[in-house]
């Protein structure tokens, strides 16, 4: 259970939707749920503001289902599953009521909450090929309670496409800039806004792109101030960091 869930539960008690006894039962969860193959940190949401997220790659569908059921049983109301491929999603039980976003390989249990961040997060990507990573960032930010504006296929090869959205970029609270190839997009955006810019290199590009290393190094060497960089293809990390900034 995270802080948002706790506030929702307390409001439900205050308005009579939930009885104090039921609320107490929901709050009375072990700090750690030991499933043998996973040890779930049930108190992380109260410590950090965001409950545990399930990383789907490398886990079986049965393990993912078991982890999700344990989280729900401990009072967590929403669950984000990253790197969940379509095959594993098809094997998950229907009682999880999971919404699946195939492009981003994200599964969401419990829906997306109403946004309560301080402003807007803009997620911009260079090209259509960068969409899976951009959508992972955008959906992660929305799942964590943020208003997200998507600006897709606005790469510097046709910079007029980006400049047409200068107003949205200038008024953003945080910008996530996703790009492969030479990775120039974050530097250009960094010159258009006073907001923090989180750069996400993608593995999109030809041989000399080296699977995203060229874009990563370009972003690390950005001449624009205020640009930070996450790992290659790490849309989740960018969306999470943007959320933290937007809720300060």
NORDAVEN-V779401 format. One record per residue. N is the residue number from 1. RES is the residue in three letters. BURIAL is # if it has 24 or more other ideal C-beta (glycine too) atoms within 12 Angstrom, else .. Layout:
n: {N:N}
res: {RES:RES}
burial: {BURIAL:BURIAL}
This chain:
n: {1:2:3:4:5:6:7:8:9:10:11:12:13:14:15:16:17:18:19:20:21:22:23:24:25:26:27:28:29:30:31:32:33:34:35:36:37:38:39:40:41:42:43:44:45:46:47:48:49:50:51:52:53:54:55:56:57:58:59:60:61:62:63:64:65:66:67:68:69:70:71:72:73:74:75:76:77:78:79:80:81:82:83:84:85:86:87:88:89:90:91:92:93:94:95:96:97:98:99:100:101:102:103:104:105:106:107:108:109:110:111:112:113:114:115:116:117:118:119:120:121:122:123:124:125:126:127:128:129:130:131:132:133:134:135:136:137:138:139:140:141:142:143:144:145:146:147:148:149:150:151:152:153:154:155:156:157:158:159:160:161:162:163:164:165:166:167:168:169:170:171:172:173:174:175:176:177:178:179:180:181:182:183:184:185:186:187:188:189:190:191:192:193:194:195:196:197:198:199:200:201:202:203:204:205:206:207:208:209:210:211:212:213:214:215:216:217:218:219:220:221:222:223:224:225:226:227:228:229:230:231:232:233:234:235:236:237:238:239:240:241:242:243:244:245:246:247:248}
res: {UNK:UNK:UNK:UNK:UNK:UNK:UNK:UNK:UNK:UNK:UNK:UNK:UNK:UNK:UNK:UNK:UNK:UNK:UNK:UNK:UNK:UNK:UNK:UNK:UNK:UNK:UNK:UNK:UNK:UNK:UNK:UNK:UNK:UNK:UNK:UNK:UNK:UNK:UNK:UNK:UNK:UNK:UNK:UNK:UNK:UNK:UNK:UNK:UNK:UNK:UNK:UNK:UNK:UNK:UNK:UNK:UNK:UNK:UNK:UNK:UNK:UNK:UNK:UNK:UNK:UNK:UNK:UNK:UNK:UNK:UNK:UNK:UNK:UNK:UNK:UNK:UNK:UNK:UNK:UNK:UNK:UNK:UNK:UNK:UNK:UNK:UNK:UNK:UNK:UNK:UNK:UNK:UNK:UNK:UNK:UNK:UNK:UNK:UNK:UNK:UNK:UNK:UNK:UNK:UNK:UNK:UNK:UNK:UNK:UNK:UNK:UNK:UNK:UNK:UNK:UNK:UNK:UNK:UNK:UNK:UNK:UNK:UNK:UNK:UNK:UNK:UNK:UNK:UNK:UNK:UNK:UNK:UNK:UNK:UNK:UNK:UNK:UNK:UNK:UNK:UNK:UNK:UNK:UNK:UNK:UNK:UNK:UNK:UNK:UNK:UNK:UNK:UNK:UNK:UNK:UNK:UNK:UNK:UNK:UNK:UNK:UNK:UNK:UNK:UNK:UNK:UNK:UNK:UNK:UNK:UNK:UNK:UNK:UNK:UNK:UNK:UNK:UNK:UNK:UNK:UNK:UNK:UNK:UNK:UNK:UNK:UNK:UNK:UNK:UNK:UNK:UNK:UNK:UNK:UNK:UNK:UNK:UNK:UNK:UNK:UNK:UNK:UNK:UNK:UNK:UNK:UNK:UNK:UNK:UNK:UNK:UNK:UNK:UNK:UNK:UNK:UNK:UNK:UNK:UNK:UNK:UNK:UNK:UNK:UNK:UNK:UNK:UNK:UNK:UNK:UNK:UNK:UNK:UNK:UNK:UNK:UNK:UNK:UNK:UNK:UNK:UNK:UNK:UNK:UNK:UNK:UNK:UNK}
burial: {#:#:#:#:#:#:.:#:#:.:.:.:.:.:.:.:.:.:.:.:.:.:#:.:.:#:#:.:#:.:.:.:#:.:.:.:.:#:.:#:#:#:#:#:#:#:.:.:#:#:#:#:#:#:#:#:.:.:#:.:#:.:#:#:#:#:#:#:#:#:#:#:.:#:#:#:#:#:#:#:#:#:#:#:#:.:.:#:#:.:.:#:.:.:.:#:.:#:#:#:#:.:#:#:#:#:#:#:#:#:.:#:#:.:.:.:#:.:#:#:#:#:#:#:#:#:#:.:#:#:#:#:#:#:#:#:#:#:#:#:#:#:#:#:#:#:#:#:#:#:#:#:#:#:#:#:.:.:.:.:.:#:.:.:#:.:.:#:#:.:.:#:#:#:#:#:#:#:#:#:#:#:#:#:#:#:#:#:#:#:#:#:#:.:#:#:#:#:#:#:#:#:#:#:#:.:.:.:#:.:.:#:.:#:#:#:.:#:#:.:.:#:.:#:.:#:#:#:#:#:#:#:#:#:#:#:#:#:#:#:#:#:#:#:#:#:#:.}
